[in-house]
Amino acid sequence: MIERQIELRVNGQSFTILVKPQDLLVDVLRDQLGFTGTKKGCGTGECGACTILLDGKPVNSCLMPALRARNKDIITIEGLGTPEHLHPLQQAFIENAAVQCGFCAPGMLLSAKALLDANSHPTETEIRQAISGNLCRCTGYAKIVQAVKAAAQAMTQGDGNP
Amino acid sequence: MPSFEYSTPTTVDQAIALLNQSGASALAGGTDLLIHLRAGIVAPKQLVDLSALDLNYVRKDDGIIRIGAMTTFAEILDSDVVRRDLPCLAESAAEIGAVQTRNMATLGGNLCSAVPSADSAPPLLVYDARVKIAGSDGERLVPLEQFFVGPKKNALKPGELLIEIQASVPLPRTGARFLKLGRRKAMSLAVVNVAARLTLGQDHRRVENVRIALGAVAPTPRRAKRAESVLQGSDVSESLIDRAARAAADEIAPISDLRATATFRRESSRVLVKRALTHAWQMATGETKPND
C-alpha cells in the first residue's frame, strides 16, 4: 500500500510523516512520533485510554485513521503541562491521589480538560458524565471526581497555571 | 489491520462514483467500522471518508428539520433546533456511548449500521423521519421505517449514500420521550430502547396521533402499531396507556442473548412504553417540559 505524506499538528508542533491508510492515529502518535503518554487499551473505543483532544474535543484515537487527523489540532497528554509547570488538573490529581497505576490517567486528564474548558463549574454528575468514557480499574473514581472538582476550584480562583 | 485504499471526496457525486467501485465502503464516524475492520468482519478494498462532504448540519425550513448524515451525536445534543423540536432525538443522543463516541459517531452512521439496538432509530421512527438517499441515478426519499430491512441490513443499494435525515416539526400539544435500559450508565448497548410520541387534540384529551417504537426487541428497530391503535383516536388515560404498553409487549419479538433474556426484554418493554407514554402525555398537556 502506498504511503502518503501528511502533516499532523500535535501539541502546537507540526510533524511531516509518512502514513498508510490503515495506520491508526494512536499508533502513529505512539510509534512514529513518540507521544507514548497516549495509551492503547482495548483498541475498540470502550476504555478511553487512547483519548486525545481533536480540535478541543475528546475522541478515541484507536478508532481514527491517522489520515483523518490531517488539518486538525491534536492535543496529547504531553501537551497538557510540563514537569516544571503542571496543569492544575495534573496538580489536583497528585494532591488528591487520583492516580494509582496511571494507565487511565492521560485519557482521564484530557477528558477532564475538555470538560473544564467548556464548563468551569461542573457538578459531580457532569464530571461523572464527562469521564464516563474513561475506565479506571484502580481508584473507584471517587478520588478522580474529587480531583476534577479541586482543579475546577483552583482554576476559577486563578490559582495555578492553566 | 488489513490494508486498503483511502479517499476523501469533497462532493457527494465524487463519493458516489467512488462507492460504485468494487470493494468500496463508506467511512462515517468510524466507531463501528474501525472495530469491524480490526476484527476482520469486513475487508473493504477502499474506504471512502465522508468527512469532507458538506453533510454536517441541522437546518429548519418550511417546517422540516434537515440533519446532515455526518452530523455527530455531540452536535445533535448541542443543536437548539433538535432540543426544542425533536427532544426525543436529543434524549437518545445523550445515551449513545460516552463523550468520545458522541464526538465521532454520526447520525447517518448509526442508522446505516441498522443494528436492532441503534439508539437514534426509535426517536426518528416516532417522528416519522425520512432519509434522503443519493445514488448515480439521483436522489430518493425513503420513510425510515422502510430503511431497516433486517439485522444490520439497510435499504441502500450498492453505491448509494444516505445523505440527510428529515423530520417535520411536531404539531402543538405534542409530547415525546426516549427511554433506554442498558446494563450500565455509559458505553452500553440497549437491552431495550423505547420512544413514544403523543399529539393531543384541542381538548387536550383525544389522541390525534401516536407513535411508539422500540429497539433491540426485534430484527430491526420497529414501530408497535397494535399498541398505537389502542390509543389512536381515544381519550388518553392511565388505563389506556397501560393497555397500549401491554399490546406493545405482545407484538414485539425479542430474543435471549448475553445482555438479557427474551422474557426480561418483553417485560422491560412494557414498563418502558408505559413510562414513555406517560411522560409524553404530561408533556403534551404542558405539565412537563422536554428533557425534564
Interface residues (C-beta under 8 A of the other chain):
Chain A: M1 K20 P21 Q22 L24 G43 T44 G45 E46 G48 T51 L54 K57 P58 V59 N60 C62 L63 M64 P65 L67 R68 S111 A114 Q129 A130 S132 G133 N134
Chain B: M1 P2 S3 F4 E5 Y6 T8 L27 G30 T31 L34 I35 L37 R38 L47 D49 S51 A74 G97 A98 V99 Q100 T101 N103 M104 K185 A186 M187
